[in-house]
Amino acid sequence: MTVRELGPDLSLHRGGDGNLPPEPPLWRRAMSPRTRDLAWTTLSPPLLCAVAGAAPAHWPAGTLASWRHWLAAADPAALPATIDELAGGHAAFPSDPAPDAVAQHAPDPASRSLRLGRHAERLLHFALRHMEGLTLLAANVPVRRAGAQGIRTLGELDFVWREQASGDVVHWEMAAKFYLMAGAVAAPTLHDFVGPNMVDRLGDKLGHVVGRQLPLGRTPEARALLGHVVDRSEVYLLGWLFYPDGQVPAGLDGLGIAPDHLQGWWSTLDGWRARAAARPGLRWCRLPRSGWLSGALVPASGTEEVDALYATLAQRFADPRHDHGWRREAPVMLCELEPAGHGWWRECSRGFVVPPGWEARAMARAAEPPRQGAQALADGP
């Protein structure tokens, strides 16, 4: 029997009446983490269905259907490596190629970036080069302007592609983000969604994209660089939003948040333990940042019991070392896992366990005034 035959039993998704419910999305069910990450980057729901002052990204008709079919049948060896493979770790699934075998698909080590956002851009770059219905024209192109003080870089165009049916040239600014709603807010705004480390907020990120990045495609410098006029500039924003104890407030549609956006929960350590106690029979794992994109698929050896995990997190949040402040203050992402057959466990929910005092700090961060909008780029040196 081969390794792949010992993988999860997908028949577990069959209903009691013998009929199959809707198939789980590819970014959850695929055996290879390469396939899951690439599927997540291209096929998962967007965070936003409306963007003030801009438009959310949309694909040419039929492109995603053909891409989904191609990707489901693709050999993982031909797909971009995961962050763990690029970092020199072992493949997450035994029959996936070892790091040496993926060198031809990896960027030059000198320019390699292992940041999660850059990894997602790298995956989208691969997809845009292989999809039907469009032609990739440019990716990660710096736009520079000459002035009295010399040459300065205005920014970088993430992706520019041509829709083959209409001939339209489309500029996309792409981001993969993870935000926690700071607290139980009666009338939330986009600034109430903060990053786990509180450096970033959803409102600020959108303001930067709409006010600074999207206008780049309409500058004379970009037109000269591309040799094309950009017909549409759109926001390609993917990610997850996490809510206090999983309670999603009303009114999110008024913020442009997509009704089918990916969502999770966040809880205090004791709140998480109560959640786990109410759901016996499931297992848990800590999800490293490199695994934040797509659904987790974990062998039994990678799971953790609730009591042991509680003790580990309590120790982390109470770490007395002066230089370990980041360990005390950073939320930890956990995955709740259900049996997937043959000793494998599949993600059924995810969330952050936050350290003591995190919520108060997050609410103070959310209450800070918005950043000033970026100055328009189209005019002036």
C-alpha positions as CSV (number, residue, x, y, z in Angstrom):
1,M,0.0,0.0,0.0
2,T,1.4,3.4,-0.9
3,V,1.7,6.4,1.4
4,R,-1.0,8.2,-0.4
5,E,-3.4,5.3,0.2
6,L,-2.8,5.8,3.9
7,G,-4.0,9.4,3.7
8,P,-7.3,10.8,5.1
9,D,-10.5,9.0,4.2
10,L,-12.5,11.6,2.1
11,S,-15.6,9.4,2.4
12,L,-16.0,10.8,5.9
13,H,-17.7,13.7,4.2
14,R,-20.5,11.4,3.1
15,G,-23.9,12.1,4.6
16,G,-25.9,9.5,6.5
17,D,-28.3,9.0,3.6
18,G,-25.5,8.0,1.4
19,N,-25.5,11.2,-0.6
20,L,-22.4,13.4,-0.8
21,P,-22.8,16.9,0.6
22,P,-20.9,19.7,-1.2
23,E,-17.3,18.8,-1.6
24,P,-14.9,20.6,0.7
25,P,-12.9,23.3,-1.1
26,L,-9.6,22.3,-2.6
27,W,-7.7,24.4,-0.2
28,R,-9.1,22.3,2.7
29,R,-9.1,18.8,1.2
30,A,-6.0,18.5,-1.0
31,M,-3.4,16.1,0.4
32,S,-0.4,18.3,-0.5
33,P,0.2,21.5,1.4
34,R,1.5,22.9,-1.9
35,T,-1.8,22.4,-3.6
36,R,-3.7,23.7,-0.5
37,D,-1.7,26.9,-0.3
38,L,-2.0,27.6,-4.0
39,A,-5.7,26.8,-4.0
40,W,-6.2,29.1,-1.0
41,T,-4.5,32.0,-2.7
42,T,-6.6,31.7,-5.8
43,L,-9.9,30.0,-4.9
44,S,-10.7,31.1,-1.3
45,P,-13.3,33.8,-0.7
46,P,-12.1,37.4,-0.6
47,L,-12.3,39.4,2.6
48,L,-14.2,42.2,0.9
49,C,-17.1,42.4,-1.5
50,A,-16.9,46.3,-1.7
51,V,-14.1,48.7,-1.2
52,A,-14.6,52.5,-0.7
53,G,-12.9,54.4,-3.4
54,A,-11.9,51.3,-5.4
55,A,-13.1,47.9,-6.7
56,P,-12.5,44.4,-5.4
57,A,-10.7,42.1,-7.8
58,H,-12.7,39.9,-10.1
59,W,-11.6,37.2,-12.5
60,P,-12.4,36.8,-16.2
61,A,-15.4,34.6,-16.8
62,G,-14.6,30.9,-16.8
63,T,-11.0,31.4,-15.6
64,L,-11.5,30.0,-12.0
65,A,-13.5,27.0,-13.2
66,S,-10.7,25.9,-15.6
67,W,-8.0,26.7,-13.0
68,R,-9.8,24.7,-10.3
69,H,-9.9,21.7,-12.6
70,W,-6.2,22.0,-13.6
71,L,-5.0,22.5,-10.0
72,A,-7.0,19.5,-8.7
73,A,-5.2,17.3,-11.2
74,A,-1.8,18.9,-11.0
75,D,1.3,17.0,-9.7
76,P,2.4,18.8,-6.5
77,A,6.0,18.4,-7.7
78,A,5.2,21.0,-10.4
79,L,3.8,23.5,-7.9
80,P,5.6,26.2,-5.9
81,A,7.3,25.0,-2.7
82,T,5.8,25.8,0.7
83,I,7.5,28.3,3.1
84,D,8.8,25.4,5.2
85,E,10.4,23.8,2.1
86,L,12.0,27.1,1.1
87,A,13.4,27.5,4.6
88,G,15.1,24.1,4.4
89,G,12.5,22.1,6.3
90,H,11.0,18.7,5.4
91,A,8.0,18.3,3.2
92,A,4.8,18.3,5.2
93,F,3.5,15.2,3.4
94,P,5.8,12.2,3.1
95,S,5.5,11.8,-0.7
96,D,5.9,15.5,-1.4
97,P,9.4,16.2,-2.9
98,A,12.2,17.0,-0.6
99,P,13.6,20.6,-0.6
100,D,16.4,19.7,-3.1
101,A,13.8,18.6,-5.6
102,V,12.0,22.0,-5.6
103,A,15.0,24.2,-6.2
104,Q,14.0,24.8,-9.8
105,H,10.7,26.3,-8.6
106,A,12.2,28.5,-5.9
107,P,13.4,32.1,-6.3
108,D,17.1,32.9,-6.0
109,P,18.2,32.4,-2.4
110,A,19.7,35.9,-2.3
111,S,16.2,37.4,-2.9
112,R,14.1,34.8,-1.2
113,S,11.6,36.2,1.3
114,L,9.8,33.9,3.7
115,R,7.2,36.5,4.8
116,L,3.7,35.1,4.6
117,G,2.5,37.9,2.4
118,R,5.3,37.6,0.0
119,H,4.7,33.9,-0.2
120,A,1.1,34.5,-1.1
121,E,2.2,36.9,-3.8
122,R,4.6,34.3,-5.1
123,L,1.8,31.8,-5.4
124,L,-0.5,34.2,-7.2
125,H,2.3,35.1,-9.6
126,F,2.6,31.4,-10.5
127,A,-1.2,31.1,-11.0
128,L,-1.4,34.2,-13.2
129,R,1.3,32.7,-15.4
130,H,-0.6,29.4,-15.9
131,M,-4.3,30.5,-16.0
132,E,-6.5,30.5,-19.1
133,G,-8.2,33.7,-20.2
134,L,-5.5,36.2,-19.2
135,T,-2.0,37.1,-19.9
136,L,0.4,38.3,-17.2
137,L,2.2,41.5,-18.3
138,A,4.2,42.5,-15.2
139,A,4.7,41.6,-11.6
140,N,6.4,43.3,-8.7
141,V,7.6,46.2,-10.9
142,P,9.1,49.3,-9.1
143,V,7.8,52.6,-10.4
144,R,10.3,55.4,-10.1
145,R,10.2,59.2,-10.8
146,A,13.0,61.6,-11.6
147,G,12.9,65.0,-9.9
148,A,15.0,67.8,-8.7
149,Q,16.2,65.7,-5.8
150,G,17.1,62.7,-8.0
151,I,15.2,59.5,-8.7
152,R,12.9,58.2,-6.1
153,T,10.8,55.0,-6.0
154,L,7.1,55.7,-5.8
155,G,6.1,52.1,-5.1
156,E,5.7,48.8,-6.7
157,L,3.0,47.4,-9.0
158,D,2.0,44.0,-7.7
159,F,0.4,42.5,-10.8
160,V,-0.6,43.8,-14.3
161,W,-2.4,41.4,-16.6
162,R,-4.6,41.6,-19.8
163,E,-8.0,40.0,-20.0
164,Q,-7.8,38.1,-23.3
165,A,-11.6,38.3,-24.2
166,S,-11.9,42.1,-23.7
167,G,-8.3,43.3,-24.1
168,D,-8.6,45.2,-20.8
169,V,-5.4,45.8,-18.9
170,V,-5.9,45.2,-15.1
171,H,-3.7,46.3,-12.2
172,W,-4.1,44.3,-9.0
173,E,-2.7,45.1,-5.6
174,M,-2.6,42.0,-3.5
175,A,-2.4,41.3,0.2
176,A,-3.0,38.3,2.5
177,K,-4.0,39.5,6.0
178,F,-5.2,38.2,9.4
179,Y,-7.1,40.5,11.7
180,L,-8.8,40.2,15.1
181,M,-11.8,42.3,16.0
182,A,-10.6,44.1,19.0
183,G,-13.6,43.6,21.2
184,A,-17.4,43.3,21.3
185,V,-18.2,46.5,19.4
186,A,-21.8,47.6,18.8
187,A,-21.0,49.4,15.6
188,P,-17.6,48.1,14.3
189,T,-15.5,49.9,11.8
190,L,-12.6,48.6,9.7
191,H,-10.2,50.1,12.3
192,D,-11.6,47.7,14.9
193,F,-9.8,44.9,13.1
194,V,-6.2,44.8,14.3
195,G,-3.3,42.4,13.5
196,P,-2.2,39.9,16.1
197,N,0.8,42.1,16.8
198,M,-1.3,45.3,16.6
199,V,1.0,47.0,14.1
200,D,-1.6,46.8,11.3
201,R,-5.3,47.6,11.1
202,L,-7.6,46.7,8.3
203,G,-8.8,50.3,7.8
204,D,-5.2,51.6,7.6
205,K,-4.3,48.8,5.2
206,L,-7.1,49.6,2.8
207,G,-6.4,53.3,3.1
208,H,-2.8,52.7,2.0
209,V,-3.8,50.4,-0.9
210,V,-6.5,52.7,-2.2
211,G,-4.7,56.0,-1.6
212,R,-1.2,55.0,-2.4
213,Q,-0.8,51.7,-4.3
214,L,-3.7,51.7,-6.7
215,P,-3.0,55.2,-8.2
216,L,0.5,54.0,-9.1
217,G,-0.9,52.2,-12.2
218,R,-2.3,55.5,-13.5
219,T,1.0,57.5,-13.3
220,P,2.9,58.5,-16.4
221,E,5.8,56.6,-15.2
222,A,3.8,53.4,-15.0
223,R,2.3,53.9,-18.4
224,A,5.8,54.4,-19.9
225,L,7.1,51.4,-18.0
226,L,4.3,49.1,-19.0
227,G,3.7,50.4,-22.5
228,H,0.0,50.1,-21.7
229,V,-2.8,52.2,-20.2
230,V,-4.3,50.5,-17.2
231,D,-8.1,50.1,-17.7
232,R,-8.9,48.8,-14.2
233,S,-7.2,48.9,-10.8
234,E,-8.5,46.5,-8.2
235,V,-7.9,45.2,-4.7
236,Y,-7.1,41.5,-4.3
237,L,-7.4,41.0,-0.5
238,L,-7.5,37.6,1.0
239,G,-7.3,36.4,4.6
240,W,-9.1,35.6,7.8
241,L,-11.1,37.7,10.3
242,F,-11.3,36.5,13.9
243,Y,-14.1,37.4,16.4
244,P,-14.3,37.4,20.2
245,D,-15.3,33.8,21.1
246,G,-16.5,33.5,17.5
247,Q,-19.4,35.9,17.9
248,V,-19.8,37.8,14.6
249,P,-21.5,41.1,15.0
250,A,-24.3,42.5,12.7
251,G,-23.6,45.2,10.2
252,L,-20.5,43.9,8.6
253,D,-22.0,44.1,5.2
254,G,-22.1,47.9,5.6
255,L,-18.3,47.8,5.9
256,G,-17.9,45.9,2.6
257,I,-16.9,42.6,4.3
258,A,-17.9,39.7,2.2
259,P,-20.7,37.5,3.7
260,D,-18.7,34.3,2.9
261,H,-15.3,35.6,4.2
262,L,-13.1,33.2,6.1
263,Q,-13.6,33.6,9.9
264,G,-12.4,32.2,13.2
265,W,-12.5,33.1,16.9
266,W,-10.2,34.5,19.5
267,S,-10.4,33.8,23.2
268,T,-8.5,34.2,26.4
269,L,-6.6,31.1,27.7
270,D,-9.4,30.1,30.1
271,G,-12.1,30.9,27.4
272,W,-10.3,28.6,25.0
273,R,-10.2,25.8,27.6
274,A,-13.9,26.2,28.2
275,R,-14.5,26.0,24.4
276,A,-12.4,22.8,24.2
277,A,-14.2,21.2,27.1
278,A,-17.5,21.8,25.4
279,R,-16.3,19.9,22.3
280,P,-14.9,16.6,23.5
281,G,-13.4,14.1,21.0
282,L,-11.6,16.7,19.0
283,R,-7.9,17.5,19.1
284,W,-5.8,20.6,18.8
285,C,-2.5,21.8,17.3
286,R,-0.6,25.1,17.3
287,L,-0.5,26.4,13.8
288,P,2.9,28.0,12.8
289,R,2.7,31.2,10.8
290,S,3.9,29.3,7.7
291,G,0.6,27.3,7.9
292,W,-1.8,30.2,8.3
293,L,-3.0,30.3,4.7
294,S,-4.9,27.1,4.0
295,G,-6.7,24.4,5.9
296,A,-4.5,22.2,8.2
297,L,-4.1,18.5,7.8
298,V,-2.2,17.0,10.6
299,P,-1.0,13.5,11.5
300,A,-2.0,12.2,14.9
301,S,1.6,12.7,16.1
302,G,1.2,16.4,15.4
303,T,-1.8,16.9,17.6
304,E,-1.9,18.0,21.3
305,E,-4.1,17.2,24.2
306,V,-6.0,20.1,25.8
307,D,-4.4,19.9,29.3
308,A,-0.8,19.8,28.0
309,L,-1.5,22.6,25.5
310,Y,-3.1,24.7,28.2
311,A,0.0,24.3,30.4
312,T,2.3,25.2,27.5
313,L,0.4,28.4,26.7
314,A,0.1,29.4,30.3
315,Q,3.9,29.0,30.7
316,R,4.5,31.0,27.5
317,F,2.3,33.9,28.6
318,A,4.0,34.0,32.0
319,D,7.6,33.8,30.6
320,P,9.7,35.9,33.1
321,R,12.6,36.6,30.8
322,H,13.0,40.2,30.0
323,D,13.9,39.6,26.3
324,H,10.9,37.3,25.8
325,G,8.3,40.1,25.8
326,W,7.1,39.0,22.3
327,R,6.3,35.5,23.7
328,R,4.2,36.9,26.5
329,E,2.4,39.4,24.4
330,A,1.8,37.6,21.1
331,P,-1.5,35.6,20.5
332,V,-1.0,32.0,19.4
333,M,-3.0,30.5,16.6
334,L,-4.6,27.1,17.3
335,C,-6.4,24.7,15.1
336,E,-9.3,22.6,16.2
337,L,-9.1,19.2,14.5
338,E,-11.6,16.5,13.6
339,P,-10.8,12.9,12.5
340,A,-10.0,12.6,8.8
341,G,-9.2,8.8,8.8
342,H,-6.1,6.6,8.9
343,G,-4.6,8.6,11.8
344,W,-5.0,12.1,10.2
345,W,-6.8,15.1,11.6
346,R,-8.4,17.9,9.6
347,E,-9.0,21.5,10.6
348,C,-12.6,22.3,11.6
349,S,-12.0,25.7,13.1
350,R,-9.2,28.0,14.0
351,G,-8.6,30.8,16.3
352,F,-6.1,32.8,18.5
353,V,-5.6,32.4,22.2
354,V,-4.6,35.8,23.4
355,P,-2.4,36.6,26.5
356,P,-3.6,38.6,29.5
357,G,-4.2,42.2,28.8
358,W,-4.3,41.7,25.0
359,E,-7.9,42.8,24.6
360,A,-7.4,46.1,26.4
361,R,-4.3,46.9,24.3
362,A,-6.2,45.9,21.1
363,M,-9.1,48.2,21.9
364,A,-6.8,51.1,22.6
365,R,-5.1,50.4,19.3
366,A,-8.4,50.3,17.5
367,A,-9.4,53.7,19.0
368,E,-6.4,55.5,17.6
369,P,-7.2,57.9,14.7
370,P,-6.8,56.7,11.1
371,R,-3.5,57.3,9.4
372,Q,-3.4,60.3,7.1
373,G,-4.2,59.4,3.5
374,A,-1.3,59.2,1.1
375,Q,-0.7,62.1,-1.2
376,A,-1.8,61.6,-4.8
377,L,1.0,60.4,-7.0
378,A,-0.3,61.4,-10.4
379,D,0.7,65.1,-10.0
380,G,3.9,66.8,-8.9
381,P,7.5,65.5,-8.5
